């Protein structure tokens, strides 16, 4: 028998113990039925990879401690989280201060790379798209999270801020998210750029981005990002400090003319930028591909 976690995008989490030879769909359906949830399962993810619902847990490499994220048919009723997230607008300044202390004192992020103009106390715009005209992508905002701004405005492209805008004009970059799994990686990424990880699940998959697929027919190796914040938040590690727990996600802009996209089906995509090296030959960060401009945080 193996024991793993199942998360719904609505926020509910269940622990499942089942035979590794059990069909994944059967195992997931059983736990939904036990909790009086009748919605149809659209897809299941584990470690950023879409799983085959018709194969067994073992064949899907689901083992003890795995986390499976499932999306349910939105046309059927979806459950309300058992424990709604804390309303961060209550005592929001104190909330943001605790996040600031954690980022600067524990994660060792230098204060001089932070920028107040990017701060957000949780009021995010919804229902819009972003990117260059003709190639727009849905923007899925980080609802329920606060943000500490990073120095980004006015320092790229000779001070032209078009890349970070929200007007759907040429030169605007896509919004994407990168979940943080270790405290050390926060300052490492912000000071030295992104580094490719060991798991390159989609390097041989077809690149579906019409802007880059001629140059990059396959996705190749690179650094992984995701457009859907509801998925990204499940991959952020939890860190404990001074009686509180924190999660961190970097909010980034991705160059539409550099990113490679693998379509996982059901409107789910994984985005990959090359990230050949931590530094380019001139010792500069690869800011022609991706630029982090906010540190998203949630405190429990």
C-alpha positions as a printed NumPy array, in Angstrom:
array([[  0.   ,   0.   ,   0.   ],
       [  1.109,   3.578,  -0.636],
       [ -0.081,   6.847,   0.897],
       [ -0.192,  10.084,  -1.072],
       [ -1.949,  13.468,  -1.011],
       [ -4.684,  14.663,  -3.357],
       [ -5.326,  18.41 ,  -3.788],
       [ -8.296,  20.047,  -5.483],
       [ -7.852,  23.451,  -7.106],
       [-10.557,  24.68 ,  -4.731],
       [ -8.143,  24.188,  -1.832],
       [ -9.27 ,  20.895,  -0.277],
       [ -6.676,  18.249,   0.497],
       [ -7.16 ,  14.529,   1.112],
       [ -4.842,  11.716,   2.16 ],
       [ -5.193,   8.542,   0.131],
       [ -3.929,   5.05 ,   0.936],
       [ -4.296,   2.545,  -1.884],
       [ -2.704,  -0.383,  -3.677],
       [  0.017,   0.669,  -6.157],
       [ -1.708,  -1.576,  -8.716],
       [ -4.932,   0.434,  -8.481],
       [ -6.012,   2.413, -11.549],
       [ -5.418,   6.125, -10.885],
       [ -8.913,   7.196, -11.97 ],
       [-10.47 ,   4.569,  -9.694],
       [ -8.374,   5.67 ,  -6.731],
       [ -9.192,   9.353,  -7.249],
       [-12.885,   8.736,  -7.894],
       [-13.119,   6.715,  -4.697],
       [-11.755,   9.52 ,  -2.523],
       [-14.1  ,  12.033,  -4.181],
       [-17.1  ,   9.804,  -3.544],
       [-16.088,   9.374,   0.087],
       [-16.248,  13.153,   0.424],
       [-19.548,  13.542,  -1.478],
       [-17.922,  15.177,  -4.52 ],
       [-19.496,  14.099,  -7.802],
       [-17.611,  16.284, -10.322],
       [-15.807,  14.64 , -13.238],
       [-11.996,  14.558, -13.135],
       [-10.486,  16.431, -16.106],
       [ -6.794,  15.829, -15.412],
       [ -4.304,  14.892, -12.69 ],
       [ -0.807,  16.291, -12.161],
       [  2.098,  14.992, -10.1  ],
       [  5.504,  16.713,  -9.977],
       [  4.406,  18.992, -12.803],
       [  3.637,  16.088, -15.128],
       [  0.194,  15.186, -16.408],
       [ -0.722,  11.618, -15.422],
       [ -2.614,   8.94 , -17.347],
       [ -5.884,   8.34 , -15.508],
       [ -6.232,   4.915, -17.091],
       [ -2.896,   3.633, -15.768],
       [ -2.059,   2.359, -12.292],
       [ -0.546,   4.385,  -9.475],
       [  2.717,   2.52 ,  -9.963],
       [  2.767,   3.11 , -13.721],
       [  2.223,   6.816, -13.026],
       [  5.181,   6.827, -10.605],
       [  2.945,   7.83 ,  -7.695],
       [  4.68 ,   6.738,  -4.492],
       [  4.561,   7.366,  -0.755],
       [  4.447,  11.111,  -0.133],
       [  3.493,  12.084,  -3.688],
       [  1.142,  15.024,  -4.211],
       [ -1.491,  14.675,  -6.936],
       [ -3.332,  17.808,  -8.09 ],
       [ -6.642,  17.259,  -9.852],
       [ -8.889,  19.563, -11.82 ],
       [-12.621,  18.939, -11.847],
       [-15.2  ,  19.686, -14.528],
       [-16.196,  23.303, -13.934],
       [-19.743,  22.651, -15.164],
       [-20.411,  20.555, -12.077],
       [-20.556,  21.882,  -8.501],
       [-17.129,  22.217,  -6.938],
       [-16.549,  22.031,  -3.192],
       [-15.91 ,  24.982,  -0.936],
       [-12.606,  24.72 ,   0.963],
       [-13.06 ,  23.376,   4.47 ],
       [-10.865,  26.118,   5.924],
       [-11.076,  29.337,   3.869],
       [ -7.828,  31.244,   3.559],
       [ -7.221,  34.08 ,   5.965],
       [ -8.448,  37.416,   4.653],
       [ -5.124,  39.148,   4.207],
       [ -6.739,  42.568,   3.927],
       [ -7.323,  42.481,   7.688],
       [ -4.278,  44.024,   9.377],
       [ -2.664,  43.905,   5.941],
       [  0.291,  46.132,   6.744],
       [  1.315,  43.929,   9.667],
       [  0.922,  40.895,   7.416],
       [  3.172,  42.446,   4.766],
       [  5.747,  43.445,   7.388],
       [  6.057,  39.834,   8.58 ],
       [  6.547,  38.72 ,   4.992],
       [  9.2  ,  41.432,   4.545],
       [ 11.037,  40.27 ,   7.678],
       [ 11.04 ,  36.664,   6.474],
       [ 12.329,  37.57 ,   3.009],
       [ 15.111,  39.838,   4.256],
       [ 16.143,  38.083,   7.493],
       [ 15.658,  34.422,   6.61 ],
       [ 15.894,  34.33 ,   2.821],
       [ 18.67 ,  36.968,   2.885],
       [ 17.186,  39.   ,   0.037],
       [ 18.952,  42.415,   0.   ],
       [ 16.636,  45.312,   0.758],
       [ 18.137,  47.329,  -2.093],
       [ 16.634,  45.04 ,  -4.752],
       [ 13.097,  45.556,  -3.414],
       [ 10.806,  48.249,  -4.818],
       [  7.653,  49.458,  -3.061],
       [  5.906,  50.261,  -6.333],
       [  5.46 ,  46.543,  -6.934],
       [  3.938,  45.85 ,  -3.516],
       [  0.392,  44.49 ,  -3.451],
       [ -1.77 ,  43.813,  -0.412],
       [ -3.9  ,  41.237,  -2.197],
       [ -6.113,  43.298,  -4.503],
       [ -5.48 ,  41.692,  -7.898],
       [ -7.118,  42.527, -11.213],
       [ -9.004,  39.62 , -12.785],
       [-10.561,  38.74 , -16.121],
       [ -7.94 ,  40.034, -18.523],
       [ -5.294,  38.661, -20.883],
       [ -1.644,  39.614, -21.367],
       [  1.049,  39.506, -24.015],
       [  1.557,  40.878, -27.531],
       [ -1.438,  41.375, -29.872],
       [ -2.526,  38.227, -31.675],
       [ -0.759,  35.978, -29.163],
       [ -2.534,  36.738, -25.884],
       [ -2.581,  34.394, -22.9  ],
       [ -5.002,  34.237, -19.968],
       [ -3.805,  35.997, -16.837],
       [ -4.61 ,  33.995, -13.712],
       [ -3.901,  36.294, -10.732],
       [ -2.453,  35.199,  -7.361],
       [ -5.652,  35.712,  -5.392],
       [ -5.136,  35.485,  -1.638],
       [ -1.416,  36.301,  -1.764],
       [  0.5  ,  39.519,  -1.08 ],
       [  3.482,  40.768,  -3.074],
       [  6.78 ,  42.495,  -2.366],
       [  7.927,  44.406,  -5.426],
       [ 11.369,  43.922,  -6.972],
       [ 13.411,  46.529,  -8.822],
       [ 12.246,  46.031, -12.393],
       [ 10.597,  49.239, -13.567],
       [ 12.85 ,  51.456, -15.675],
       [ 15.971,  49.265, -15.608],
       [ 15.468,  47.164, -18.76 ],
       [ 15.185,  48.074, -22.452],
       [ 16.679,  51.531, -21.935],
       [ 13.966,  52.337, -19.415],
       [ 11.058,  51.219, -21.617],
       [  8.485,  49.517, -19.376],
       [  6.357,  48.075, -22.183],
       [  7.43 ,  44.528, -21.244],
       [  5.815,  44.858, -17.817],
       [  2.643,  46.557, -19.014],
       [ -0.948,  45.335, -19.285],
       [ -2.07 ,  46.937, -22.546],
       [ -1.693,  43.951, -24.923],
       [  0.753,  45.796, -27.178],
       [  3.862,  44.669, -29.037],
       [  6.716,  44.254, -26.597],
       [  4.543,  43.133, -23.662],
       [  5.743,  39.948, -21.947],
       [  3.666,  37.088, -20.527],
       [  2.999,  36.687, -16.799],
       [  4.143,  33.372, -15.329],
       [  4.989,  31.867, -11.945],
       [  7.938,  29.964, -10.47 ],
       [  7.351,  28.158,  -7.166],
       [ 10.08 ,  28.243,  -4.512],
       [ 11.134,  24.981,  -2.869],
       [ 14.155,  26.068,  -0.824],
       [ 14.974,  29.187,   1.185],
       [ 18.424,  29.485,  -0.389],
       [ 17.03 ,  29.598,  -3.921],
       [ 15.182,  32.892,  -3.36 ],
       [ 18.26 ,  35.128,  -3.153],
       [ 20.151,  32.826,  -5.534],
       [ 17.616,  33.369,  -8.309],
       [ 17.126,  37.069,  -7.679],
       [ 20.851,  37.842,  -7.58 ],
       [ 22.21 ,  35.364, -10.137],
       [ 19.324,  34.27 , -12.363],
       [ 17.488,  31.007, -12.889],
       [ 19.231,  27.639, -13.078],
       [ 17.873,  24.601, -14.883],
       [ 16.613,  21.837, -12.578],
       [ 17.339,  18.091, -12.92 ],
       [ 13.806,  17.165, -13.979],
       [ 13.275,  17.999, -17.642],
       [  9.972,  16.184, -18.169],
       [  9.022,  17.801, -21.468],
       [ 12.344,  18.384, -23.234],
       [ 11.365,  16.097, -26.127],
       [  7.784,  17.355, -26.462],
       [  6.648,  19.517, -29.348],
       [  6.884,  23.265, -28.788],
       [  3.416,  24.721, -29.395],
       [  4.361,  28.42 , -29.214],
       [  3.801,  29.818, -32.748],
       [  6.352,  32.56 , -32.033],
       [  9.252,  30.153, -31.371],
       [  8.46 ,  26.713, -32.756],
       [ 10.371,  27.296, -36.003],
       [ 13.518,  28.029, -34.013],
       [ 12.749,  25.479, -31.28 ],
       [ 10.674,  22.574, -32.708],
       [ 10.887,  20.773, -29.359],
       [ 10.87 ,  22.277, -25.89 ],
       [ 14.41 ,  21.213, -25.018],
       [ 15.941,  21.666, -21.601],
       [ 15.329,  24.783, -19.581],
       [ 13.726,  26.408, -16.56 ],
       [ 10.06 ,  25.615, -15.935],
       [  7.283,  28.116, -15.267],
       [  3.522,  27.83 , -15.201],
       [  0.858,  30.304, -16.241],
       [ -1.884,  28.93 , -13.992],
       [ -1.371,  30.221, -10.457],
       [ -3.879,  27.71 ,  -9.095],
       [ -1.392,  24.978, -10.071],
       [  1.777,  26.872,  -9.132],
       [  0.783,  27.358,  -5.494],
       [  0.753,  23.608,  -4.846],
       [  4.452,  23.371,  -5.717],
       [  5.58 ,  26.055,  -3.26 ],
       [  7.283,  24.598,  -0.177],
       [  6.146,  25.71 ,   3.311],
       [  8.733,  27.342,   5.603],
       [  8.243,  27.957,   9.329],
       [  9.502,  31.071,  11.127],
       [  8.556,  32.794,  14.397],
       [  5.328,  30.841,  14.777],
       [  4.152,  31.415,  11.21 ],
       [  4.425,  29.402,   8.01 ],
       [  5.29 ,  31.012,   4.67 ],
       [  5.052,  30.051,   1.011],
       [  6.869,  31.91 ,  -1.774],
       [  6.313,  32.149,  -5.529],
       [  8.145,  34.435,  -7.926],
       [  5.891,  36.412, -10.253],
       [  7.75 ,  36.814, -13.52 ],
       [  7.453,  38.121, -17.035],
       [  8.433,  35.719, -19.814],
       [  9.585,  36.872, -23.254],
       [  6.93 ,  35.555, -25.713],
       [  9.644,  35.255, -28.376],
       [ 11.853,  33.063, -26.179],
       [  9.476,  30.763, -24.307],
       [  8.641,  27.245, -25.455],
       [  5.258,  25.851, -24.506],
       [  4.126,  22.26 , -24.079],
       [  0.37 ,  21.726, -24.194],
       [ -0.765,  19.189, -21.611],
       [ -4.424,  19.283, -22.671],
       [ -7.476,  20.708, -20.916],
       [ -6.13 ,  24.268, -21.263],
       [ -3.054,  23.387, -19.194],
       [  0.42 ,  24.44 , -20.326],
       [  3.962,  24.248, -19.021],
       [  6.315,  27.045, -20.097],
       [ 10.052,  26.565, -20.604],
       [ 12.817,  29.123, -21.117],
       [ 16.264,  28.019, -22.155],
       [ 18.376,  28.982, -19.176],
       [ 21.496,  27.418, -20.726],
       [ 23.693,  28.698, -17.933],
       [ 23.344,  30.594, -14.695],
       [ 25.25 ,  33.438, -16.404],
       [ 25.797,  34.248, -20.045],
       [ 29.397,  34.537, -21.382],
       [ 29.512,  38.177, -20.29 ],
       [ 28.578,  37.352, -16.709],
       [ 25.091,  38.85 , -16.893],
       [ 21.766,  37.331, -15.905],
       [ 19.631,  35.927, -18.735],
       [ 17.137,  38.77 , -18.482],
       [ 16.328,  38.547, -22.195],
       [ 14.174,  35.497, -21.386],
       [ 12.645,  35.97 , -17.96 ],
       [ 12.445,  38.784, -15.412],
       [ 11.165,  38.374, -11.871],
       [  9.338,  41.476, -10.667],
       [  7.38 ,  40.432,  -7.589],
       [  7.841,  38.067,  -4.653],
       [  4.461,  36.542,  -3.924],
       [  3.875,  35.328,  -0.373],
       [  1.239,  33.673,   1.746],
       [  1.465,  33.447,   5.52 ],
       [ -0.579,  31.001,   7.58 ]])
